Each structure stands twice: as C-alpha cells, then as structure tokens.
Amino acid sequence: MVTQVTSLARSGLADFLIQRLSAVVLALYTLCLLSFFAANDGLDHVQLAAFFGSASMRAFSVLAVLSTAAHGWIGLWTVGTDYLRPHYFGAQAAVFRMVFQVGCGLLLFIYVWWGIRLFWMLPGPA
Amino acid sequence: MQVSVYRYNPDVDDKPRMRDMSIELPEGQDLMVLDLLERLKEQDPSLSYRRSCREGVCGSDGINMNGLNGLACITPVSQVAKRGKLALRPLPGLPVIRDLVVDMGQFFDQFEKVRPYLINETPPPAQERLQSPEQRAELDGLYECILCGCCSTACPSFWWNPDKFVGPAGLLQAYRFLADSRDTAGDERLRDLEDPFSVFRCRGIMNCVNVCPKGLNPTRAIGKIRGLLVKQGT
C-alpha cells in the first residue's frame, strides 16, 4: 500500500471513480449545452439568462464546476507526481511539486468559488 | 549490416555511448538477434548481455531492439531491422549495470510486493487442492509470464514511479492469484492494491501488450483488478 497525503481521497479507487463520474457529468453538461445552442438560433441575453438561471440548470452548472475541479485536481496531481520527480528536477523536485500542487489547488479553488458565485448570482427566470 | 550497440562500463566510461559495429549476415538465413549479439561478441569480447536458454523460456535476454522491447533469442533480425540498421539498447527505465545488462532490482521488488504465491490458511487436503477445468482455465493467459521485464520497462508509468507503481508484470501476477480459486487472500490482496499508485497509475496505453514476447495481456488483467476493486468498494 502506497500512501500519499496530497491525493484527493488518498484512495486510488475513490480517485478513479471520482474521475470517471465527473467525466460523465461533464460529458452530459456539454451535450446539454450543445443541444440548447443547436436548437435555439439567434439567442439574446434574456434567453440565455433564463436558460442558465433556471433552478435545474443552476444545479447542473454548479455540479459541472465541481466536477471540473475534482477531475482537474486528480489529473494535475497525477501529472505532478509523474513528471516533477528527482530524475528531472534533482533535489528540488519536492519543492517544485509542492509549488505546482499549491498553485493548482489555488487556481481550482478560485475557479470553484467564482463559478458557484457566478451561477448563483444569475437572475432567475422572469 | 550496421548495428549500433549501447555501451557503458561504469568502471571506465563517464557516460554511455552508442557504438557502431558492422557485421556480415549469412545469405538466405534469418538470424535471431541473440545470434547477432553472439557474433558481435566474437568481434568485441567486452560486450555484455544476459542470456541463458536461447528459446524464449528463461526471460534473461530482454533488450530494446530498434525501440521495441523483446527477447533477443526469439526475435528475428528481419523483424526489427530497418533499412539494414539495428540499434540495440538495454531495457529502458532500469539502472544499467553494464552495456545491455540492467539491474532488475526494482522490477523484482514490485513483483515481491504482490505476494506471487498461493495463500490458503485452510488445512490442506490429503493430496492436493483441486480445481474444476473452468477454474483452471481462469489462469490461462496469466501463469505463462516468464518475468523478462519487457512489459514493465516499456511502461512510462513504471519509468516514472518504479518504486510505487507495481507495473504490468507484477499486476499480471497479482491477478493470477486473485483469479485462483484456491487462494483465500483475495480481500487482503485487493486492499494492498487500492492506493493511488499500485494499480491506478496504469493509464491503459497498452505498451505492455504490444511488447510481451509471450503474447499476454497485462492491461486486461489490470482492468479486471480494477473491476474487483470497484466491486469490493461498492
């Protein structure tokens, strides 16, 4: 058993399932957006606000933001632990990896905070 | 034929180099790469490589031939040479001891981690633990591994995390015992593999399948281990 404190769930199985479930959510969200834009030509701001402001779309959008963050963290954590290693970066590898992971974590946190704020602040349907 | 061979003797050389050698191949005959190495060694007795059975059973002579891992003894020169040129390198990702000889320590450390032996605490029967033909068939495609290391050393995940990722060879053996009806340590074995590295660092690129000289499929075994982990965890 290899333990790593910085992985999302500290369990490979949980990370594996989160990554796949979040991918399904993102695929469904993309399909939902594509079908909406394909079915509605010449959209104006009022229509877009009504679409994204509906309760179901708000919840779906927040879920998509959270899925992106979870999916992104697991992927970037994997990239960091694969590439930022002493073989390439010498004795400073652990420092590089820490900086990279803190940077990624911070960016994803800002993204989630901004995304939730954005979708929650949308005006509801008239 | 032009053969470029990786040379490195840590007692003498500062760094590895590729040495070009030329060799006349017999007309109308397709040598194996091991035969070629034997002839090169006649030219330069200091050339080092491992070999033993010379028939693809012992797994000693795994090397990298024109970028593809394989067993030198069962790989025809015609299969790997390109435009009359052949580059021979040690298996990638493992420390080189000398020339084409690598230190397999990390590979066998990972192999040891999966406890590649039958665990059954129940009292043994008088003669042997029996299996049905169907239960025995579950082990086909798993038990044939000869531990040559071609698969694990073709795997980038193993290059990057050889101390944490078990690698395709070790995981094939892990599943060989998980699939064995006589083994009773399945839950324990799965618990040991559940972390983010041991199994889940496999990205499924199937380099292992591409190079296995015995035609085995470690990626499928890894998928089955993941399936068992999901079943156990849900």
Interface residues (C-beta under 8 A of the other chain):
Chain A: M1 V2 T3 Q4 S7 R10 S11 G12 L13 A14 D15 F16 L17 T78 T81 D82 Y83 R85 H87
Chain B: P156 S157 W160 N161 K164 R191 D192 L193 E194 D195 P196 F197 S198 V199 F200 R201 R226 L229 V230 G233
